[in-house]
């Protein structure tokens, strides 16, 4: 006889602990009980016991034990996102409780792509909090696919992104900041000081490229589609703004990325945009917000972002 969902729910409410979920998620990520126990801060026997208790409460196996570690069962793989979401809700509750304890009236939960963070949000969010000290902005970096799940689950109040192919039901997108692709190098790269860069210069260079799933990689491949020789690429492929800046500053490399990603590095002098006559347009960064139930704090936040965006020119960078 199968245990009903109501019975399992009542059993979890009475006997399950957040530590059970914490251990479950951590073991799933690290694939060993020993390392998970060290990460959670408990003994290995305690971690093993927590997993056994959770499996008993759920009446299903969550992991397959083998010589190389732990692998999720089909049931464990389906329950893992729910456990992560539960822990995420607890994180949000702790953040908002701390904010209330510090006299913040409301919390605005924001997700943003790295391009938005690197180019504009560092300053605009700081300025907003100076004008609205009783509003706490909880910002997390999330790519487009992660933002989709955060919006669907109601885990964010707004998101900074590029226009999604399909708008979430009840949400609207407002473009804020123009963007484009740029050819960028470290400030010491020989081409950074050259006034007239030729296609031969670019073909002879070594390039740090982004993954094929990124729009920048498609634009890069299109740009060099008719190059006379194969393009030399670096051994690292990344879309991390931090890694791009680090590698460009250490080695003589070029990259082809959204200008927003490297704006702070160029403005600080760490990086330089290579002079090139052709323009490489790209879709703008904007704000995704719900039509209704914004609340006063979110309303103030979105209004401020839209107002300040009107005063920001197209991403303009200068070579060193």
C-alpha positions in Angstrom: 0.0 0.0 0.0 1.4 3.4 -1.0 1.7 6.2 1.5 -0.4 9.1 0.6 0.9 12.6 -0.1 -0.9 14.0 2.9 0.8 11.4 5.2 4.2 12.2 3.8 3.5 16.0 4.2 2.5 15.6 7.8 5.5 13.3 8.5 7.9 15.9 7.0 6.3 18.7 9.0 6.7 16.8 12.2 10.0 15.1 11.8 12.1 16.7 8.9 14.7 19.3 9.6 16.4 21.8 7.4 19.7 20.1 8.2 18.3 17.0 6.3 17.8 19.1 3.2 21.2 20.9 3.6 23.0 17.5 3.8 21.0 16.2 0.8 21.8 19.1 -1.4 25.4 19.3 -0.4 26.0 15.5 -1.0 24.3 15.9 -4.4 26.7 18.7 -5.3 29.9 17.1 -3.9 29.0 13.5 -4.5 30.7 12.3 -1.3 29.3 12.2 2.3 32.7 13.0 3.8 33.2 16.3 1.9 29.6 17.2 2.4 29.9 16.7 6.2 33.0 18.9 6.3 31.1 21.6 4.3 28.0 21.5 6.4 30.1 21.4 9.6 29.0 18.1 11.1 30.6 14.6 11.5 30.4 12.1 8.7 28.3 9.7 10.8 25.9 12.6 11.5 25.6 13.3 7.7 25.0 9.7 6.9 22.3 9.5 9.6 20.7 12.7 8.3 20.5 11.2 4.8 19.1 7.9 6.1 16.4 9.7 8.1 15.4 11.8 5.1 15.1 8.6 3.0 13.1 7.0 5.7 10.7 9.9 5.9 10.3 10.1 2.1 10.2 6.3 1.7 12.5 6.4 -1.2 16.2 6.1 -2.0 17.9 9.4 -2.8 21.4 8.1 -3.7 23.1 5.1 -5.2 26.2 4.3 -3.2 29.3 3.2 -5.2 33.0 3.0 -4.8 33.6 6.5 -6.3 31.0 8.2 -4.2 27.3 9.0 -4.3 25.0 9.3 -7.4 21.5 10.6 -7.3 18.7 8.1 -8.0 15.9 9.2 -10.4 13.8 10.2 -7.3 16.7 12.1 -5.8 17.2 14.0 -9.1 13.6 15.1 -9.1 13.5 16.1 -5.5 16.9 18.0 -5.6 15.5 21.3 -7.2 12.7 21.3 -4.6 15.2 21.0 -1.8 17.3 23.8 -3.2 14.3 26.0 -3.5 13.3 25.3 0.1 16.8 26.3 1.3 16.7 29.3 -1.0 13.4 30.4 0.6 15.1 30.2 4.0 18.0 32.3 2.7 15.5 34.9 1.6 13.7 34.8 4.9 17.0 35.3 6.8 18.0 38.2 4.5 14.6 40.0 4.9 14.5 39.4 8.7 18.0 40.9 9.0 16.9 43.8 6.9 13.9 44.4 9.1 16.1 44.2 12.2 18.2 46.9 10.7 15.2 49.2 10.1 14.8 48.4 6.4 11.1 48.6 5.5 11.2 46.5 2.4 13.4 44.2 0.3 13.7 44.3 -3.5 14.9 41.0 -4.9 16.9 41.5 -8.1 18.5 39.2 -10.6 20.9 40.5 -13.2 23.1 39.3 -16.0 26.8 40.0 -15.6 26.7 42.6 -18.4 24.2 44.7 -16.3 26.3 44.4 -13.2 29.6 45.2 -14.9 28.3 48.2 -16.8 25.7 50.1 -14.8 24.2 48.5 -11.7 27.3 49.0 -9.4 26.7 52.8 -9.4 22.9 53.0 -10.0 22.0 50.6 -7.2 24.4 52.4 -4.8 22.8 55.7 -5.6 19.3 54.3 -5.2 20.1 52.9 -1.7 21.5 56.3 -0.7 18.2 57.9 -1.7 16.1 55.1 -0.2 18.0 53.9 2.9 15.1 51.9 4.2 15.0 49.7 1.2 17.4 46.7 1.0 18.3 45.6 -2.5 19.1 41.9 -2.6 21.0 41.4 -5.9 22.1 38.0 -7.3 23.9 37.4 -10.6 22.0 35.0 -12.9 22.2 34.2 -16.6 19.1 34.2 -18.8 18.2 30.5 -18.1 18.5 30.9 -14.4 16.4 34.1 -14.5 13.7 32.2 -16.2 13.3 29.8 -13.3 13.7 32.5 -10.7 10.8 34.5 -12.3 8.7 31.4 -12.7 9.1 30.4 -9.1 8.5 34.0 -7.8 12.0 34.2 -6.3 12.8 37.7 -7.7 10.9 40.9 -8.0 12.6 42.1 -11.2 15.4 41.2 -13.5 18.0 43.0 -15.6 18.5 41.1 -18.9 18.2 41.3 -22.6 14.7 41.0 -24.1 13.6 37.4 -23.6 12.3 35.5 -26.7 9.0 34.9 -24.8 7.9 37.3 -22.0 6.8 35.6 -18.8 3.0 35.8 -18.3 2.2 39.1 -16.5 5.6 40.6 -17.0 6.9 43.4 -19.3 10.4 44.3 -20.6 11.7 47.9 -20.9 15.0 48.5 -22.7 17.3 50.7 -20.5 20.9 50.7 -21.7 22.2 50.4 -25.3 24.9 47.9 -26.0 27.2 46.7 -28.8 30.1 44.3 -29.3 33.6 45.5 -29.0 37.1 44.2 -29.7 39.1 44.4 -26.4 42.6 43.7 -25.2 44.8 44.3 -22.1 46.2 47.8 -22.0 49.7 46.5 -22.8 48.7 44.7 -26.0 50.5 46.1 -29.1 47.3 46.7 -31.0 45.9 48.8 -28.1 48.4 51.6 -29.1 47.9 51.3 -32.8 45.7 53.9 -34.5 45.0 52.0 -37.7 44.3 48.3 -37.0 43.9 46.1 -40.1 42.2 42.9 -40.7 45.6 41.3 -41.1 46.4 42.4 -37.5 43.3 40.8 -36.2 43.7 37.6 -38.1 47.3 37.3 -36.8 46.3 37.8 -33.1 45.4 35.2 -30.6 41.8 35.4 -29.4 40.1 34.6 -26.1 36.7 33.3 -27.1 33.3 32.8 -25.4 31.3 29.6 -25.5 29.4 28.8 -28.7 26.1 29.3 -26.8 26.8 33.0 -26.4 25.7 35.7 -28.9 29.3 37.1 -28.8 30.7 33.9 -30.2 28.2 33.9 -33.1 29.1 37.5 -33.9 32.8 36.6 -33.7 32.4 33.6 -36.0 30.5 35.8 -38.5 33.1 38.5 -38.4 35.9 36.0 -39.3 33.8 33.8 -41.6 35.9 34.8 -44.6 39.3 35.1 -42.9 42.2 33.9 -45.1 43.6 31.6 -42.4 42.2 29.9 -39.3 41.9 32.1 -36.3 44.2 31.3 -33.4 42.4 30.9 -30.1 43.5 30.6 -26.5 43.1 27.4 -24.5 40.5 28.9 -22.2 36.9 29.4 -23.3 34.9 31.5 -20.9 32.0 34.0 -20.5 33.2 35.1 -17.0 33.9 38.8 -17.0 36.4 38.4 -14.2 38.3 35.7 -16.0 38.2 37.6 -19.3 39.7 40.7 -17.6 42.3 38.6 -15.8 43.6 36.8 -18.9 43.5 39.9 -21.1 45.6 41.9 -18.5 48.2 39.1 -18.2 48.6 38.0 -21.9 48.6 39.5 -25.4 45.1 38.4 -26.2 42.1 39.9 -27.9 38.4 39.2 -27.2 35.1 39.9 -28.9 32.5 40.6 -26.3 29.6 43.0 -25.4 31.0 46.4 -24.5 29.0 46.3 -21.3 30.9 43.3 -20.0 34.3 45.1 -20.0 33.2 48.7 -19.5 34.6 49.0 -16.0 37.9 47.5 -17.1 38.3 49.9 -20.0 37.3 52.9 -18.0 39.8 52.0 -15.3 42.6 51.6 -17.8 43.1 47.9 -17.2 41.7 47.1 -20.6 41.5 48.9 -23.9 39.1 48.8 -26.8 40.8 48.2 -30.2 40.1 50.9 -32.7 38.0 49.5 -35.5 35.8 51.3 -38.0 33.0 48.7 -38.2 30.1 48.9 -35.7 28.9 45.7 -34.0 25.3 46.3 -32.8 23.8 44.2 -30.0 20.5 44.1 -28.1 20.2 46.5 -25.2 20.0 45.6 -21.5 16.6 46.2 -19.9 14.4 45.6 -16.9 11.9 42.8 -16.6 9.1 43.6 -14.1 5.6 42.3 -13.3 2.6 44.3 -14.4 1.0 44.2 -11.0 1.8 43.7 -7.3 4.9 45.8 -7.4 4.7 47.4 -4.0 6.1 50.8 -3.1 9.7 49.7 -2.8 9.8 47.9 -6.2 7.9 50.8 -7.8 10.5 53.3 -6.5 13.3 51.0 -7.6 12.0 50.5 -11.2 11.1 54.2 -11.6 14.6 55.2 -10.5 16.3 52.8 -12.9 14.2 54.0 -15.8 14.8 57.7 -15.0 18.6 57.3 -14.7 18.8 55.2 -17.8 17.4 58.1 -19.9 20.5 60.1 -18.9 23.0 57.3 -19.9 24.5 57.6 -23.4 25.3 54.5 -25.6 28.1 52.5 -24.2 31.1 54.5 -25.2 34.7 53.3 -24.5 38.0 54.7 -25.6 41.1 52.7 -26.5 44.1 53.4 -24.3 
